[in-house]
Amino acid sequence: MADSVLDLSEIHLRRGPLTLLSNVNWKIEKGQHWALLGPNGAGKTLILRIVTGYIWPTDGQVTVLGHRLGRYDLRKLRTKIGWVSQALSDLMPGHTSVLETIVSGYFASLGLYAKPDQNVTQKAQLLAEEFGLAEMTARPFAHLSSGERQRALLARAAVADPELLILDEPMSNLDMGGRELFLDLLTKLASSPKAPTIILTTHNILEIAPFITSALVIRKGEVMAAGPLDQTLTSSCLTRAFDLDLTVEKTNGGRYVAYSNKI
């Protein structure tokens, strides 16, 4: 388990008569970065909530960063996990400044309720500069654009040097420019010496940057494919996953695109 970042084994999730996840197996090794891919309602966010201990599976075992969930303090574990999503953006206190928002990631809190160490504040300022937010550090979070908010949340996740970074459809509300800027920053973060293992959930394969090594494709709560991108981001696999006749192509820049054969 020394090189294992995540190990989901025989995961089932049921709510009454409904089976939401069935027989999910997923293992991530150090040095890998994964995309979690599937249509809306496939179960992507449910899997992530199980990984972070906010939902307990009906059956199965969950091991994160070498710790078996149920046998380790979740509060300590969550300090090692960064999280960026549109839902998190909606929860952040709008009056909190950009700098305070970034610093709050060190405490894994929504808003800042403790005085940070000077070193943490300095690191947050450096991240603000790196992520193009240097002139906005005093601005309230609510006054940022969608792209600026997601960049601030990415800096917030990075300030605590997480071992695992979970990105739950972080580009869903971004325009083309915002998406490409976010991906550029994410690529730089992935190449840094202290880079965390990254899990990116999406239903748009154009958002899968070249640093992503592997993908887990799910449909209706079941795993359809898991492994390297050239084995998972295929026309046949995504056609079945999205119930649409698709052609998938890899661009010269290492990105993937998909288009319907009916258009």
C-alpha positions as CSV (number, residue, x, y, z in Angstrom):
1,M,0.0,0.0,0.0
2,A,3.1,2.3,0.2
3,D,2.6,3.5,-3.3
4,S,-1.2,3.5,-3.3
5,V,-2.9,6.9,-3.2
6,L,-6.5,5.5,-3.4
7,D,-7.9,2.0,-3.3
8,L,-11.7,1.4,-3.7
9,S,-12.5,-2.2,-3.4
10,E,-15.9,-3.7,-4.3
11,I,-17.8,-0.5,-3.5
12,H,-21.6,-0.7,-3.5
13,L,-23.9,2.2,-2.5
14,R,-27.7,1.6,-2.0
15,R,-30.4,3.9,-0.8
16,G,-33.6,1.9,-0.2
17,P,-34.5,0.0,-3.3
18,L,-32.1,2.1,-5.4
19,T,-28.5,0.9,-6.3
20,L,-26.5,4.1,-6.9
21,L,-23.1,2.5,-7.2
22,S,-22.3,-1.1,-8.0
23,N,-19.1,-3.0,-7.8
24,V,-16.8,0.0,-8.1
25,N,-13.1,-0.9,-8.0
26,W,-10.5,1.8,-8.5
27,K,-6.8,2.0,-7.6
28,I,-4.6,5.0,-8.0
29,E,-0.8,4.8,-7.7
30,K,1.6,7.6,-6.9
31,G,2.7,9.4,-10.0
32,Q,-0.7,9.0,-11.7
33,H,-3.3,11.6,-12.4
34,W,-6.8,10.5,-13.2
35,A,-9.9,11.8,-15.0
36,L,-13.2,10.6,-13.6
37,L,-15.5,10.6,-16.6
38,G,-19.2,10.0,-17.2
39,P,-22.5,11.6,-18.0
40,N,-24.5,13.7,-15.5
41,G,-26.0,11.4,-12.8
42,A,-23.5,8.6,-13.5
43,G,-22.2,8.7,-9.9
44,K,-19.0,10.7,-10.2
45,T,-19.6,13.0,-7.2
46,L,-20.9,10.1,-5.1
47,I,-17.6,8.3,-5.6
48,L,-15.7,11.5,-4.6
49,R,-17.8,11.9,-1.4
50,I,-17.0,8.3,-0.5
51,V,-13.3,9.0,-1.1
52,T,-13.5,11.9,1.4
53,G,-15.6,10.1,3.9
54,Y,-18.8,12.2,3.6
55,I,-20.7,9.2,2.4
56,W,-20.2,5.6,3.7
57,P,-20.6,2.8,1.1
58,T,-23.1,0.1,1.8
59,D,-20.4,-2.5,1.1
60,G,-16.7,-2.4,0.3
61,Q,-13.4,-1.0,1.6
62,V,-12.0,2.5,1.1
63,T,-8.3,3.3,1.6
64,V,-7.0,6.8,1.0
65,L,-3.4,7.9,1.3
66,G,-2.6,4.6,3.0
67,H,-5.4,4.9,5.6
68,R,-8.4,2.7,5.8
69,L,-11.5,4.8,6.3
70,G,-13.3,3.9,9.5
71,R,-9.9,3.3,11.2
72,Y,-8.4,6.8,10.9
73,D,-9.3,10.3,11.9
74,L,-11.2,11.8,9.0
75,R,-10.3,15.3,10.2
76,K,-6.6,14.6,9.8
77,L,-7.1,12.9,6.5
78,R,-9.1,15.8,5.0
79,T,-6.2,18.2,5.8
80,K,-4.2,16.2,3.2
81,I,-6.9,16.5,0.5
82,G,-7.6,19.6,-1.5
83,W,-11.0,20.2,-3.1
84,V,-12.2,22.5,-5.9
85,S,-15.7,22.6,-7.3
86,Q,-18.5,24.9,-8.3
87,A,-20.4,23.8,-5.2
88,L,-17.5,24.9,-3.0
89,S,-17.5,28.3,-4.7
90,D,-21.2,28.7,-3.8
91,L,-20.4,27.9,-0.1
92,M,-17.5,30.3,0.3
93,P,-18.4,33.4,2.3
94,G,-18.8,36.2,-0.2
95,H,-17.4,38.9,2.1
96,T,-14.1,37.0,2.7
97,S,-11.2,38.6,0.8
98,V,-9.3,36.6,-1.9
99,L,-6.2,36.4,0.4
100,E,-8.3,35.2,3.3
101,T,-10.0,32.7,1.0
102,I,-6.6,31.2,0.0
103,V,-5.4,31.2,3.6
104,S,-8.5,29.3,4.7
105,G,-7.3,26.3,2.8
106,Y,-4.6,25.8,5.3
107,F,-7.3,25.3,8.0
108,A,-9.7,23.4,5.7
109,S,-12.4,25.9,6.7
110,L,-15.0,27.9,4.8
111,G,-13.8,31.4,5.7
112,L,-11.0,32.4,8.0
113,Y,-11.7,32.0,11.7
114,A,-8.1,31.8,13.1
115,K,-5.1,34.0,12.8
116,P,-2.7,32.4,10.3
117,D,1.0,32.1,10.8
118,Q,3.0,34.7,8.8
119,N,4.6,31.9,6.7
120,V,1.1,30.8,5.6
121,T,0.1,34.3,4.7
122,Q,3.3,34.8,2.7
123,K,2.7,31.5,0.8
124,A,-0.9,32.6,0.1
125,Q,0.4,35.9,-1.4
126,L,2.9,34.0,-3.6
127,L,0.1,31.7,-4.8
128,A,-2.1,34.7,-5.5
129,E,0.7,36.1,-7.7
130,E,1.3,32.7,-9.4
131,F,-2.4,32.3,-10.2
132,G,-2.9,35.8,-11.5
133,L,-4.7,37.2,-8.5
134,A,-2.1,39.5,-7.1
135,E,-4.1,42.7,-7.7
136,M,-7.3,41.2,-6.2
137,T,-6.1,39.9,-2.8
138,A,-8.2,42.5,-0.9
139,R,-11.3,42.1,-3.1
140,P,-14.2,40.2,-1.7
141,F,-14.6,36.7,-3.1
142,A,-18.2,37.5,-4.2
143,H,-16.9,40.2,-6.5
144,L,-14.8,37.8,-8.6
145,S,-15.7,36.4,-11.9
146,S,-16.3,32.7,-12.2
147,G,-12.8,32.1,-13.6
148,E,-11.2,34.2,-10.9
149,R,-13.2,32.3,-8.2
150,Q,-12.0,28.9,-9.4
151,R,-8.4,30.1,-9.6
152,A,-8.7,31.4,-6.0
153,L,-10.1,28.0,-4.9
154,L,-7.2,26.2,-6.7
155,A,-4.8,28.4,-4.8
156,R,-6.7,27.7,-1.6
157,A,-6.3,24.0,-2.2
158,A,-2.6,24.4,-3.0
159,V,-1.7,26.4,0.1
160,A,-1.8,23.3,2.4
161,D,0.4,21.2,0.1
162,P,-2.2,18.4,-0.2
163,E,-1.2,14.9,-1.2
164,L,-4.5,14.5,-3.1
165,L,-6.3,17.2,-5.1
166,I,-9.9,16.5,-6.1
167,L,-11.4,18.7,-8.8
168,D,-15.1,18.2,-9.2
169,E,-16.1,19.7,-12.6
170,P,-14.3,22.9,-11.7
171,M,-14.6,24.3,-15.3
172,S,-18.3,23.7,-15.7
173,N,-19.2,27.4,-15.5
174,L,-16.1,28.8,-17.3
175,D,-15.9,30.3,-20.7
176,M,-13.2,29.2,-23.2
177,G,-10.6,31.6,-21.9
178,G,-11.3,30.8,-18.3
179,R,-11.1,27.1,-19.0
180,E,-7.7,27.3,-20.8
181,L,-6.2,29.6,-18.1
182,F,-7.4,27.2,-15.4
183,L,-5.9,24.2,-17.2
184,D,-2.6,26.0,-17.7
185,L,-2.4,26.7,-14.0
186,L,-3.4,23.1,-13.2
187,T,-0.7,21.8,-15.5
188,K,1.9,23.9,-13.8
189,L,0.8,22.7,-10.4
190,A,0.9,19.1,-11.6
191,S,4.6,19.5,-12.7
192,S,5.8,21.1,-9.4
193,P,8.1,19.1,-7.1
194,K,5.4,18.8,-4.5
195,A,2.6,18.0,-6.9
196,P,-0.4,16.2,-5.4
197,T,-2.1,13.3,-7.1
198,I,-4.9,14.9,-9.1
199,I,-8.4,13.6,-9.7
200,L,-10.4,15.6,-12.2
201,T,-14.1,14.8,-12.8
202,T,-15.7,16.0,-16.0
203,H,-18.1,15.0,-18.7
204,N,-16.1,17.0,-21.3
205,I,-13.0,15.3,-22.5
206,L,-11.6,18.6,-23.9
207,E,-10.9,19.4,-20.2
208,I,-8.5,16.5,-19.8
209,A,-5.1,18.1,-20.0
210,P,-2.1,16.1,-21.2
211,F,-0.7,15.6,-17.7
212,I,-3.6,13.3,-16.9
213,T,-2.4,9.7,-17.2
214,S,-5.5,7.6,-16.8
215,A,-9.3,7.7,-16.7
216,L,-12.2,5.9,-14.9
217,V,-15.3,5.9,-17.1
218,I,-18.6,5.2,-15.3
219,R,-22.2,4.9,-16.4
220,K,-25.2,4.4,-14.2
221,G,-23.0,3.8,-11.2
222,E,-20.9,1.1,-12.8
223,V,-17.3,1.2,-14.1
224,M,-17.2,0.8,-17.8
225,A,-13.4,1.2,-18.2
226,A,-10.4,2.1,-16.1
227,G,-6.8,2.6,-17.2
228,P,-4.5,4.7,-19.5
229,L,-6.2,7.3,-21.7
230,D,-5.4,5.5,-24.9
231,Q,-7.4,2.5,-23.6
232,T,-10.3,4.4,-22.0
233,L,-10.9,7.6,-24.1
234,T,-12.0,5.6,-27.2
235,S,-14.9,6.0,-29.5
236,S,-16.5,2.7,-28.6
237,C,-16.1,3.3,-24.8
238,L,-17.5,6.8,-24.8
239,T,-20.3,5.9,-27.2
240,R,-21.5,3.3,-24.7
241,A,-21.0,5.7,-21.7
242,F,-22.9,8.6,-23.2
243,D,-25.5,6.6,-25.2
244,L,-24.4,8.6,-28.3
245,D,-22.6,7.6,-31.5
246,L,-19.3,9.4,-30.9
247,T,-15.9,9.7,-32.6
248,V,-13.0,10.5,-30.3
249,E,-9.8,12.0,-31.6
250,K,-6.5,13.0,-30.0
251,T,-5.1,16.3,-31.1
252,N,-1.5,17.1,-31.9
253,G,-1.3,19.0,-28.6
254,G,-2.3,15.8,-26.6
255,R,-5.9,16.9,-25.9
256,Y,-8.9,14.8,-26.8
257,V,-12.1,15.9,-28.6
258,A,-15.4,14.0,-29.2
259,Y,-18.1,14.7,-31.7
260,S,-21.4,13.1,-32.7
261,N,-21.5,11.2,-35.9
262,K,-25.1,12.2,-36.3
263,I,-24.3,15.9,-37.0
